[in-house]
Amino acid sequence: MLAPLACADESGGRPEVGIDPPSFSELAPGLVVPGSTLVIRGAGFFDPSVADTTLVLTGTFAGQASTVELPTTFVDVDELRVELLPELLGRFPGGEGELIGTAQLRVDYRPEATQVGSAPLPTTLVVASSLQPVLGDLQLGGVVHVNDPIPVEGEGFLLGGGEGESVAVIEGCFVAIGADACVPVGPVEVPLVPDAPFERTRASFAFAPSIAGIQPGSFSGTVALRNHHAAGPTRDGDDALDVAYELIPTAITGVATSSGTGSGTGASLGQFIDIEGGGFVGGEDGLTTLVLDGNYTQDGASEGAPVMLELVPEFESGQRVRYIVNEDDGLGAAIDVRLDTGVFDGTMTPVVAYGGDELVGDATPLSFSILPVKQVVWVRFESSYVESLRGFGLRALDSMIRARILEVLRRDYETINIEFREEEPTDFELFAILDIAGPDPNGLGLLGYDNTNGKDIDNARLFDHIGGVNALTQQDGFPGFGGVFIESLFAFSHHPPGGKQQDVASHLFDDIFDPFRPDHGTPFSSADLGMGEVPALTSGGGCPTDDRRLQAACAVWVLGSMIGTTVSHENGHALGLADPLGTRFHNLGDAPNRLMDAGGARTLEERAELMGEGPARFCDDEYEYLRGILPTSEPATTVARPFC
């Protein structure tokens, strides 16, 4: 599991690098109150480990020339935030008014004691001590389910979070179907939800069960608005509007997964099944359950077996609940959802409960498949990875390097039921995370390290995290931080930034990267694109080269290949490799192009796919093992594989 390639020095081996200023494209919202969060969007933002970034607002505020400096909080390379706590709002002279001028980012880059700034962005920012909500319009009537969103238009809505909350105040009476009396309702407060993150004029509130319960009937009454400021007063709107709604029973209108919709729906272990409709309830006082009634036919069986189950989905909204295919409830007890595949045909019936009351909706026809188990992996590029690209002089080629990394992963795991994604999955509850970072925080110069809990034979866990810190591995005496650490690749250089040459150093590595390293060459920048776009190579056969545009292409190929093969290797550990039936973590001995060989047995040329070496592959037994635990209907690849 350990792949030591370099020893980190006290400074982490970071080189001094030239830097480009960040770009700044958006500052929102345009109106703020105490507790607001200013969101700054752009590109090329700096990790706080190397730089401090300040938002500088310059112009006139309340008619006076002003400059206001606000410290930012790093979120990602394309987003910063400023939490407008009272002490920061105090920097605006007078506390309330309108700033008309420009916004600029000032970066204090600590490794070089250098200061750079973004281009100024024309800006108008209104600062208010509080807001009074104004009700302009809303849905006045019609047919609704419980928890349906009621759209509202107006002004002065709070955005939630540190600002506080805008609420709808509902009052009136409700007549249930079959009843004569109109039962008084409210006043009941229900939160307003903005239509968009910075929208203060359009929102909606759910017609919550706290208003009139869950039974069908008729509601008539009024709706008004109220603002509860987190750090200030409660302010009521001046107007209320009359409304009348007909409540109808809970219903299912559709079932969908990322693997299909309608009659073609299918899901595997750990995947969400989304049930769409209306009238679902949840929270502390509400519950929605789903009753399945039908037959389950296992693939290959001539006939099905009767199934009647009650499932408890996750409540997301009145229009959607999400069921996770799992091994712990009635479905998991009736069907081995890890090993068995098949089709359920029957009906699904929603049952909602609230405050001791229960309502059974209509049954809806349903057909869905239990699919073979699938491993989804979120390949998470940390901000320190982006910072470390500056040491290679390749920060401007980040997107191409990421594309090459993912290309290597998908090739290495071809015909295996695994999916690598750059974005966090929303359609699977159970997924693995693999972090790609910059320096090794263990201080050991590791290229990659699987810090998950023990060897996961047969991939019993679908939710491993190769990254972050794992206290259990530290307690066992192993390094606590896991992931893939790209700065450790400098161990292959004859002149690494830390100044400590390793035995694996290769002039080939320096021939590839020296033209761009800021300590030996010139970092790649947008100015280089005047020569034309950098091509995406299909092999490393022409590398290294003297043509700068092709040098950049070679650097992308080599760095992406080396990172990609390391990610494939560490992910293999998380799946139980090597030696899936034993206790070893690496293959015995040293053989060419074996992906799960120990780090010291793998040459630079093999990792980089240069000079006729590589790509490394899973050996024959490992490939068959992976095909067994993550099966697909695709035929096996025909590529030659080394023996294990």
Summary of the structure (lengths in Angstrom):
residues: 644
radius of gyration: 29.5
end to end distance: 17.2
largest distance: 89.8
contacts: 2185
relative contact order: 0.10
helix: 19%
strand: 38%
